[in-house]
């Protein structure tokens, strides 16, 4: 069966898949469920780790990855009868939260989504130790899984951690000289953001079918592709849209090797490219001469090229969905892809409001 690209783009008016209105209640239910379970983890710490530290490390959060896992295995109602799904979802979220606080520390970010980052509040030493603690909790939860999926689930979690560490090590080594920064961006995202999405897909296959086999490589590929798209749309919003609308020109901005910045680097003249790379190296805030870089980064041509890149990636998702049509999880993955596309369509409104 041929999958209609319009359905994946969220522009179709048919009822061929679940859209954002149908899946929002499920997302909210999963978020509430995870918040309750994470709150219980904090309560059970019994003073071994201060509650305030765990709270700041685990809250707030959308619980997107647990939501994806719950949806792929059949929804929260099915999960109620299978406690191991809760365990898997908690492990995934703990791994995600550990990766966030380490990433913010290494990037020296002081704000994430209008909230002070963990290391900005509690310091670097505490951040490193809490990240280790959350990682240990994730593996501790997985160690309690049923024997038939325990080893494979722990292996999948370890693989995800390995990929994220390799991606972070690439950042430590600095930005290599290249003529294709967009390709560098993609390589890094596939190691970092996509690693946890791929993990969720592997765990869902374990729950649905038992041990993972080679015939499911296309489904793993979709996990990587959707992880990349999730990062792409966040970068477009953070660099080109939220900054212009929410913070205003010349706001408190830090340059990172995001998709818009990579597009800028691939098209900039040598002087502007050198200035942008220096700003990334120096972790500079947008002020003075760097304000000019912000204005160039937010130009319409960069925004258009970023959206073209995202559109091409959605085309890859559509083609991969065609490859798995009829396989286990195909319908659930298609529905999530539609939901993700619609959930990210706020960018069209922000583009209009920003005057681009």
C-alpha positions as CSV (number, residue, x, y, z in Angstrom):
1,X,0.0,0.0,0.0
2,X,1.3,3.4,-0.9
3,X,1.4,5.9,2.0
4,X,0.1,9.3,1.1
5,X,2.8,12.0,1.9
6,X,0.0,14.5,2.6
7,X,-1.0,12.4,5.6
8,X,2.5,12.6,7.1
9,X,2.7,16.3,6.5
10,X,-0.4,16.9,8.4
11,X,-2.2,18.7,5.5
12,X,-4.7,16.0,4.7
13,X,-8.3,16.4,5.8
14,X,-8.9,12.6,5.8
15,X,-9.3,10.4,8.8
16,X,-6.7,8.0,7.7
17,X,-4.6,8.4,10.8
18,X,-4.7,9.7,14.3
19,X,-3.9,13.4,14.5
20,X,-2.9,15.7,17.2
21,X,-6.4,16.1,18.7
22,X,-6.7,12.3,19.1
23,X,-3.3,11.8,20.6
24,X,-3.1,14.8,22.9
25,X,-5.2,13.2,25.7
26,X,-2.9,10.1,25.5
27,X,0.2,12.3,25.8
28,X,-1.3,14.1,28.8
29,X,-2.2,10.8,30.5
30,X,1.4,9.5,30.0
31,X,2.9,12.7,31.3
32,X,0.7,12.6,34.4
33,X,1.6,8.9,34.9
34,X,5.4,9.5,34.5
35,X,5.3,12.6,36.7
36,X,3.6,10.5,39.4
37,X,6.2,7.7,39.1
38,X,9.1,10.1,39.0
39,X,7.7,11.9,42.1
40,X,7.6,8.5,43.9
41,X,11.3,8.0,43.0
42,X,12.1,11.3,44.7
43,X,10.0,10.4,47.8
44,X,11.8,7.0,48.1
45,X,15.2,8.5,48.0
46,X,15.0,8.8,51.9
47,X,17.6,11.5,52.2
48,X,20.3,9.6,50.3
49,X,20.0,12.3,47.7
50,X,18.4,15.6,48.6
51,X,14.8,15.7,47.2
52,X,15.4,19.2,45.8
53,X,18.3,17.9,43.6
54,X,16.2,15.1,42.2
55,X,13.3,17.4,41.6
56,X,15.3,19.9,39.7
57,X,16.9,17.1,37.6
58,X,13.6,15.4,36.7
59,X,11.1,18.3,36.4
60,X,9.6,19.9,34.4
61,X,9.3,17.7,31.3
62,X,7.0,16.8,28.5
63,X,7.8,13.0,28.8
64,X,7.9,12.8,25.0
65,X,9.9,9.6,24.8
66,X,7.8,7.7,27.4
67,X,4.7,8.9,25.4
68,X,6.2,7.4,22.2
69,X,6.9,4.1,23.9
70,X,3.4,3.9,25.4
71,X,1.8,4.7,22.1
72,X,3.9,2.1,20.2
73,X,2.9,-0.7,22.6
74,X,-0.8,0.1,22.4
75,X,-1.5,3.0,24.8
76,X,-1.6,3.6,28.5
77,X,-4.6,1.2,29.0
78,X,-2.6,-1.7,27.8
79,X,0.4,-0.6,29.9
80,X,-1.7,-0.9,33.0
81,X,-1.8,-4.6,32.6
82,X,2.0,-4.8,31.9
83,X,4.1,-3.2,34.6
84,X,7.3,-3.8,32.6
85,X,6.2,-1.0,30.2
86,X,6.2,1.5,33.1
87,X,9.6,0.3,34.0
88,X,10.9,0.7,30.5
89,X,9.4,4.2,30.2
90,X,10.9,5.3,33.5
91,X,14.3,4.0,32.4
92,X,14.1,5.9,29.1
93,X,13.1,9.1,30.8
94,X,15.9,8.8,33.4
95,X,18.4,8.3,30.7
96,X,17.0,11.3,28.8
97,X,17.2,13.6,31.9
98,X,20.7,12.5,32.7
99,X,21.7,13.3,29.1
100,X,20.1,16.7,29.3
101,X,21.9,18.0,32.4
102,X,25.2,16.8,31.0
103,X,24.6,18.3,27.6
104,X,23.7,21.7,29.3
105,X,26.8,21.5,31.4
106,X,29.1,20.8,28.4
107,X,27.5,23.5,26.3
108,X,27.6,25.9,29.3
109,X,23.9,26.7,28.8
110,X,22.3,28.6,31.7
111,X,18.7,28.5,30.5
112,X,16.6,25.7,29.0
113,X,13.1,26.5,27.9
114,X,13.0,29.6,30.1
115,X,14.2,27.6,33.2
116,X,17.6,27.7,34.7
117,X,19.7,24.7,33.8
118,X,20.7,22.2,36.5
119,X,24.4,23.1,36.7
120,X,23.6,26.8,36.7
121,X,21.7,26.2,40.0
122,X,23.6,23.4,41.6
123,X,27.1,23.6,40.2
124,X,29.2,21.4,38.0
125,X,30.3,18.7,40.5
126,X,26.8,18.0,41.7
127,X,25.6,17.9,38.1
128,X,28.1,15.2,37.2
129,X,27.2,13.1,40.2
130,X,23.4,13.4,39.7
131,X,23.8,12.4,36.0
132,X,25.6,9.3,37.2
133,X,22.9,8.7,39.8
134,X,20.1,8.9,37.2
135,X,22.0,6.6,34.9
136,X,22.3,4.0,37.7
137,X,18.6,4.3,38.4
138,X,17.8,3.6,34.7
139,X,19.9,0.4,34.7
140,X,18.5,-0.6,38.1
141,X,14.9,-0.4,36.8
142,X,15.9,-2.4,33.7
143,X,17.5,-5.0,35.9
144,X,14.1,-5.8,37.3
145,X,12.5,-6.5,33.9
146,X,11.2,-10.0,33.1
147,X,14.0,-12.4,32.2
148,X,12.8,-12.8,28.6
149,X,13.5,-9.2,27.7
150,X,16.0,-8.1,30.5
151,X,19.3,-8.7,28.7
152,X,18.2,-7.3,25.4
153,X,16.7,-4.1,27.0
154,X,19.9,-3.5,29.0
155,X,21.9,-3.9,25.8
156,X,19.7,-1.4,24.0
157,X,20.1,1.1,26.8
158,X,23.8,0.6,26.9
159,X,24.0,1.1,23.1
160,X,22.0,4.4,23.4
161,X,24.4,5.6,26.1
162,X,27.4,4.7,24.0
163,X,26.1,6.6,21.0
164,X,25.3,9.7,23.1
165,X,28.8,9.7,24.7
166,X,30.5,9.4,21.3
167,X,28.4,12.4,20.1
168,X,29.4,14.4,23.1
169,X,33.0,13.5,22.6
170,X,32.8,14.9,19.2
171,X,31.8,18.2,20.7
172,X,34.7,18.1,23.1
173,X,37.1,17.8,20.2
174,X,35.9,21.0,18.8
175,X,34.4,21.8,15.4
176,X,36.5,20.3,12.6
177,X,37.2,22.2,9.4
178,X,34.7,21.1,6.7
179,X,32.9,22.3,3.7
180,X,29.6,20.6,4.7
181,X,28.5,21.6,8.2
182,X,25.0,20.4,7.6
183,X,26.4,16.9,7.1
184,X,28.3,17.3,10.3
185,X,25.1,18.4,12.1
186,X,23.3,15.3,10.9
187,X,26.1,12.9,12.0
188,X,26.1,14.5,15.5
189,X,22.3,14.4,15.8
190,X,22.2,10.7,14.8
191,X,24.5,10.0,17.7
192,X,22.8,12.1,20.3
193,X,19.1,13.0,19.9
194,X,18.3,10.1,17.7
195,X,19.9,7.5,20.0
196,X,17.0,7.7,22.5
197,X,14.4,7.6,19.9
198,X,16.0,4.5,18.4
199,X,16.1,3.1,21.9
200,X,12.3,3.6,22.3
201,X,11.7,1.8,19.0
202,X,13.9,-1.2,20.0
203,X,12.1,-1.5,23.4
204,X,8.7,-1.3,21.8
205,X,9.7,-4.2,19.5
206,X,10.9,-6.2,22.5
207,X,7.5,-5.8,24.2
208,X,5.5,-6.5,21.1
209,X,7.5,-9.3,19.5
210,X,10.2,-10.5,21.9
211,X,13.8,-10.5,20.8
212,X,14.7,-8.1,18.0
213,X,15.6,-9.6,14.6
214,X,17.3,-8.1,11.5
215,X,14.0,-7.7,9.7
216,X,13.2,-4.8,12.0
217,X,16.1,-2.6,10.8
218,X,13.7,-0.4,8.9
219,X,11.8,0.3,12.1
220,X,15.1,1.2,13.9
221,X,15.9,3.5,11.0
222,X,12.6,5.3,11.5
223,X,13.5,5.8,15.1
224,X,16.7,7.6,14.0
225,X,14.8,9.6,11.4
226,X,12.2,10.8,13.8
227,X,14.8,11.7,16.3
228,X,16.6,13.8,13.7
229,X,13.4,15.6,12.8
230,X,12.6,16.3,16.4
231,X,16.0,18.0,16.8
232,X,15.6,19.9,13.5
233,X,12.3,21.5,14.4
234,X,13.6,22.4,17.9
235,X,16.6,24.1,16.3
236,X,14.4,26.0,13.8
237,X,12.3,27.3,16.7
238,X,15.1,28.0,19.1
239,X,17.5,29.8,16.7
240,X,15.2,31.4,14.2
241,X,11.8,31.8,15.7
242,X,11.6,31.8,19.5
243,X,14.6,34.2,19.8
244,X,13.0,36.7,17.4
245,X,9.6,36.6,19.0
246,X,10.2,35.8,22.7
247,X,13.6,37.3,23.4
248,X,13.8,40.1,20.8
249,X,16.7,41.1,18.6
250,X,20.0,41.1,20.5
251,X,18.6,38.9,23.3
252,X,20.6,36.6,25.6
253,X,21.6,34.2,22.8
254,X,24.4,31.5,22.6
255,X,25.6,30.1,19.3
256,X,25.7,26.3,19.0
257,X,26.2,24.0,16.0
258,X,22.5,23.8,15.3
259,X,20.9,23.2,11.9
260,X,20.4,26.9,11.1
261,X,24.0,27.7,12.2
262,X,25.3,24.9,9.9
263,X,23.3,26.3,7.0
264,X,24.7,29.7,7.7
265,X,28.2,28.3,7.8
266,X,27.8,26.4,4.5
267,X,26.7,29.6,2.7
268,X,28.7,32.4,4.5
269,X,31.7,34.2,3.2
270,X,35.0,33.5,4.9
271,X,34.9,36.4,7.3
272,X,31.4,35.7,8.5
273,X,32.1,32.0,8.8
274,X,35.2,32.8,10.9
275,X,33.2,35.1,13.2
276,X,30.5,32.5,13.7
277,X,32.9,29.7,14.5
278,X,34.8,32.0,17.0
279,X,31.5,32.9,18.6
280,X,30.7,29.1,19.1
281,X,34.2,28.5,20.5
282,X,34.0,31.4,22.9
283,X,30.5,30.6,24.0
284,X,29.7,34.2,23.4
285,X,26.4,35.8,24.1
286,X,24.8,37.9,21.3
287,X,25.9,41.4,21.9
288,X,27.9,44.1,20.1
289,X,29.4,42.7,16.9
290,X,27.8,39.3,17.5
291,X,24.4,41.0,17.2
292,X,25.2,41.3,13.5
293,X,25.7,37.5,13.4
294,X,22.3,37.0,15.0
295,X,20.6,39.2,12.4
296,X,22.3,37.3,9.5
297,X,21.4,34.0,11.1
298,X,17.7,35.0,11.2
299,X,17.5,36.1,7.6
300,X,14.7,34.7,5.5
301,X,17.1,32.6,3.3
302,X,18.4,30.6,6.3
303,X,14.8,30.0,7.5
304,X,13.6,28.9,4.1
305,X,16.6,26.5,3.6
306,X,16.0,25.0,7.1
307,X,12.4,24.3,6.2
308,X,13.4,22.8,2.9
309,X,15.9,20.5,4.8
310,X,13.1,19.5,7.2
311,X,10.7,18.8,4.4
312,X,13.3,16.5,2.7
313,X,13.7,14.6,5.9
314,X,9.9,14.2,6.2
315,X,10.1,12.7,2.7
316,X,12.6,10.2,3.9
317,X,10.2,9.3,6.8
318,X,7.4,8.8,4.2
319,X,9.5,6.5,2.1
320,X,10.6,4.4,5.1
321,X,7.0,4.1,6.3
322,X,6.1,2.7,2.8
323,X,8.9,0.1,3.4
324,X,7.3,-1.1,6.7
325,X,3.7,-1.0,5.7
326,X,2.0,-4.1,7.0
327,X,4.7,-4.9,9.6
328,X,4.1,-4.8,13.3
329,X,4.1,-1.2,14.7
330,X,3.6,0.4,11.2
331,X,0.3,1.9,12.1
332,X,1.5,3.3,15.5
333,X,4.6,4.7,14.0
334,X,2.6,6.4,11.2
335,X,0.3,7.9,13.7
336,X,3.1,9.2,15.8
337,X,4.8,10.7,12.7
338,X,1.5,12.6,11.9
339,X,1.3,13.7,15.5
340,X,4.9,14.9,15.6
341,X,4.5,16.9,12.3
342,X,1.3,18.5,13.6
343,X,2.7,19.2,17.0
344,X,5.6,21.1,15.4
345,X,3.4,23.1,13.0
346,X,3.4,25.9,15.5
347,X,6.5,27.1,13.6
348,X,4.3,28.2,10.7
349,X,2.4,30.6,13.0
350,X,5.6,31.9,14.6
351,X,7.1,32.5,11.2
352,X,4.2,34.7,10.4
353,X,4.3,36.5,13.7
354,X,8.0,37.1,13.4
355,X,7.5,38.8,10.1
356,X,9.6,36.5,8.0
